[in-house]
C-alpha cells in the first residue's frame, strides 16, 4: 500500500471533476424548476399542478446520467451534461407552456400538431435519449472502435435517409417535407439518426483516405486543387444531398449533411480547395434546385421580402409572426406565460427559438446561444485534445454540424438567412431529434473522457512484479 | 488536423457571433419598427390590456376628456369610451379592434404608448413593475365651440350635409371641427368582433355616409366666398387700387364665349359701376366675374395657393386638398369668370373656408392649422408640444388683407350687405363679425340645390389678435347668409362666451 502511494505521488492525478458536474447539474435543474414554476404563475397565477412529478422525473433522469458518467466515463468534460440538461429542461418547459396556452391562446384547442400530452412525450423521449446515451457509454468504451463499422453505418445512414423518399406520402409527408416514417401514432425522423451514422462513415472513410485526398493536383489562383479522380466522394455526397433536397424537399437536412461532410473533409485534408469546391457545389445545386422546386424559391422570397404585398399574411406569415414575437419580447421578454408565441405556426418545433425570444427576451436568447456555443466549444476542445484521428475527425465534424444546425435554424427564425426546417437541438418538440442529440452528447462525453483520461501507468520496475509474485 | 480544427472553431465562433448580432438587431434595434408593422397581432392584442392614453379637448382650459379607456369589469381589458358620442367624432375618429381613424389613428403610437418618444418611460415602467400606459393627447379643440358647432349643424341645417371649422387665426389652433351627419364612435369600440363588424357594416352602408368627415374630406364649390381670393389678387396685382375704386358691374355680363353671366336674381349692382367694396358686400357676380378675367386664371390660382389651397394638409388628420386645378382649357376667359366667383373648377373644404377668413384676420398671414396642442407622457412630462408657424408658401400683404377686411366688415355691417340680417351686430349681441357669404349653384343648369357657404372672423380689438375665424359649408343648404351664417354666429358666440377677453 505505502509503496503504491509513494509511486503515485509525483504524478498528479487528473481530476474527473465529477463534483463540479453535479453542482452545475443541480444549478441547471434549479433553473428549469424556476422556469417551470414561472410558466404556471404566468399563465394561471399558480404553481403548475404537475410541478413535483415533472421536476422529480427529470431530475432523476439527468442524475442517473450523471451517475452513469461517474461509472463509465469518469474523466469526461464536466460541462457537457449540465449544458444539455439545461437546454433539454427549458425545451420541456416551453413545450408545457405552449401546450397549456393552446392554439391562439385558447387552452381548449391544442397548438397545431401538438397534443395535450406533448410534454409527457417529450419527457419520455428525454428518458429514451438519456438511456441511449448511457447504453452508448457502456457499449462503446472507446469511440475509435466505431471505425470498424464504417461501411455498415454508412449503408445504414443511406438507408435511413432514403426510406422517407420511397415511402408513400401518407407514411412520410408532414408539412412540406417528406422526411418522416410514420407508424400509427408515432413518427420518426430518420434523418436525425442518419446524420450520426453518416458522420461515423465519413470519419472512417476520410481517416483511411485522407493522405490520398490531400495530394495536390493542379495549382490555380494560388489554391492547390485536388486531383480530379479524388473528386468522386465529394460528388457522391453532393449528389446525395441534392437528392434529399429534391425528393424530400428538405434543404435543412441536405445542408447539414453536406456541411458535415465538407467540414470533415477539410479537417482531414487541411485543403482549402475542398472547402471552396464544396461550398460552390452546394450553392450551385441549391440555385439550380430553386429554379424548379417552388418550395425552395419561395423560401428566398419569404426571406427577402417578408412584409411585401400580402406576404405577411400569406407565405411569410410564420416567419413574420416569429419576428414580431421576438421584437415584442424586446430586451427582457414578456416573461414565461405572458407572451403569445402560439401565434407562430409550428412554434413548438422549427420556431421554438422565437418563443424563447418573445418570453425570455434578448437576454434570454443570448444566454441560450451562449449555452449552445459553449457546447460546441467543449466538443471542439475534445476533438483537439484527443489523439486518435478517427475520434478527432468524428467529434470535430459533429461539433461543427451542431453549430451549423443552430446557425441554420436560429438564423432562419430570426431572419438572418432563408428559413430551412431543421430542429433546434434539445429544444424542439420531437423524439428523433432529442434522442439523436443525446447520442451526440454521449459521443462527446466518450471522446472527452478518452482525451482527458490519464495515460495508463507504465509498469515501472521489474523488481516490484517479482515481489508481488513471491508473495 | 488540429490546425484545421482551429479554423473550424473560428467558423463556429463566426456563426455564433452572427446569430448574436442578429438577435440584437431583431429584438433591440428593429423592435419598434416591427411593432409598428400593420397587423402586428401582439401589439394589437396588447393595446387592450393596458390603458390607452386619453384624448382631451383643452381649448377652453378645462381638460375635457373626449376619449378615454375604461377597464371592463372582470376581463382585465380596456375599452375605449367617448363620453360625448357624435360631437367630437370628426376629431377623435374611432379606435376599434379592426382599425382606427382621426386623431386615434394619427396619434396612435403615442396613445398606445409604442412611440419611441415613450421608450424611456416604458423602460422605467418595466423596471419598476408599473403597468404600461399610453400618452395623453391634448387637442386645441374648444369644447364650447365644438358643442355649439355640432348643435347648430344638427338643428339648423335641415338634415343637409354640413361641415364647420373654427380656427384661432393667430396660431392656427383648430377650435372646432364638426360635421353632420356623423357617427357615434362608441358603436365601434366593442371588444367583440361580431358587434364591431355589424355596426361597421351598418355605418358603411348608410347612404348618408356618416363616416365621411364633412369638415376635412369633402370639397364643394366656394361660391362667392372665393371673391376674397379674387379681390386679394386684384388688389395685389394693381388691377384694382383700393376698396373705393370702381369696377364695371353690369346686370348681365356677356362672356367671350357668348354665355350670359347674371347677378343673383338678375339684380343690378349699384349704379352698374360701383366701388369694389359695394360690389363685394352686395356680392355682384358680374363685377367679380369681369375682374377675374382681368386678373387671369393663373394669377387666381397663385393667390388661391397663397390662401393655403392646392396642397394636401395634415392637421395631423389628413385633409383633402382644396383646389383650383389646372385642366385642359382652364385659362379660357369665360371659364375664368366662373372660377373668380367660385363656380367653375374650384372646390374647397370647410377647413379651407376657415383658412380664407383666418388669413384676412391675421393681417395676411396664414398659420398652419393644427389640432394637437401637446402630448403628455404617463409621468406628466410633456413629450411633444405644438409650435405655431406660418404655413410655408402662403400669405398676402397686410395692406391687401386690410382692404379685404374692410370689405368683409361691410358684408355684415352695411344694411345692404348679404349677411347683415344673419350675422350683423344686432344678431350677434354686439360681437363684430366680418364675413363673406357664398351660395354656390349646383347641378345641370343649376337645377340642384345651392350650397350655402359662409366664412368669417372676429377681428382683433385694439390692435389685438383676432380670436376666431370660422368656415361653414352646408351642402344644398340654400343661401349662405341664411343656412351657413347662423351656424358660424352660434360657434363664435359660444367660443367668446367661454373666452371673455
Boltz contact constraints between the chains, C-beta under 6 A:
constraints:
  - contact:
      token1: [A, 263]
      token2: [B, 8]
      max_distance: 6.0
  - contact:
      token1: [A, 266]
      token2: [B, 4]
      max_distance: 6.0
  - contact:
      token1: [A, 267]
      token2: [B, 1]
      max_distance: 6.0
  - contact:
      token1: [A, 267]
      token2: [B, 4]
      max_distance: 6.0
  - contact:
      token1: [A, 267]
      token2: [B, 5]
      max_distance: 6.0
  - contact:
      token1: [A, 270]
      token2: [B, 4]
      max_distance: 6.0
  - contact:
      token1: [A, 323]
      token2: [B, 34]
      max_distance: 6.0
  - contact:
      token1: [A, 324]
      token2: [B, 34]
      max_distance: 6.0
  - contact:
      token1: [A, 324]
      token2: [B, 40]
      max_distance: 6.0
  - contact:
      token1: [A, 324]
      token2: [B, 42]
      max_distance: 6.0
  - contact:
      token1: [A, 326]
      token2: [B, 26]
      max_distance: 6.0
  - contact:
      token1: [A, 326]
      token2: [B, 27]
      max_distance: 6.0
  - contact:
      token1: [A, 327]
      token2: [B, 31]
      max_distance: 6.0
  - contact:
      token1: [A, 327]
      token2: [B, 34]
      max_distance: 6.0
  - contact:
      token1: [A, 327]
      token2: [B, 35]
      max_distance: 6.0
  - contact:
      token1: [A, 328]
      token2: [B, 42]
      max_distance: 6.0
  - contact:
      token1: [A, 330]
      token2: [B, 27]
      max_distance: 6.0
  - contact:
      token1: [A, 330]
      token2: [B, 31]
      max_distance: 6.0
  - contact:
      token1: [A, 340]
      token2: [B, 42]
      max_distance: 6.0
  - contact:
      token1: [A, 343]
      token2: [B, 41]
      max_distance: 6.0
  - contact:
      token1: [A, 362]
      token2: [B, 27]
      max_distance: 6.0
  - contact:
      token1: [A, 362]
      token2: [B, 28]
      max_distance: 6.0
  - contact:
      token1: [A, 365]
      token2: [B, 23]
      max_distance: 6.0
  - contact:
      token1: [A, 369]
      token2: [B, 19]
      max_distance: 6.0
  - contact:
      token1: [A, 369]
      token2: [B, 20]
      max_distance: 6.0
  - contact:
      token1: [A, 373]
      token2: [B, 16]
      max_distance: 6.0
  - contact:
      token1: [A, 376]
      token2: [B, 12]
      max_distance: 6.0
  - contact:
      token1: [A, 380]
      token2: [B, 9]
      max_distance: 6.0
  - contact:
      token1: [A, 383]
      token2: [B, 5]
      max_distance: 6.0
  - contact:
      token1: [A, 384]
      token2: [B, 2]
      max_distance: 6.0
  - contact:
      token1: [A, 384]
      token2: [B, 5]
      max_distance: 6.0
  - contact:
      token1: [A, 392]
      token2: [B, 1]
      max_distance: 6.0
  - contact:
      token1: [A, 396]
      token2: [B, 5]
      max_distance: 6.0
  - contact:
      token1: [A, 400]
      token2: [B, 8]
      max_distance: 6.0
  - contact:
      token1: [A, 403]
      token2: [B, 12]
      max_distance: 6.0
  - contact:
      token1: [A, 403]
      token2: [B, 15]
      max_distance: 6.0
  - contact:
      token1: [A, 407]
      token2: [B, 15]
      max_distance: 6.0
  - contact:
      token1: [A, 410]
      token2: [B, 19]
      max_distance: 6.0
  - contact:
      token1: [A, 414]
      token2: [B, 22]
      max_distance: 6.0
  - contact:
      token1: [A, 414]
      token2: [B, 23]
      max_distance: 6.0
  - contact:
      token1: [A, 414]
      token2: [B, 26]
      max_distance: 6.0
  - contact:
      token1: [A, 416]
      token2: [B, 22]
      max_distance: 6.0
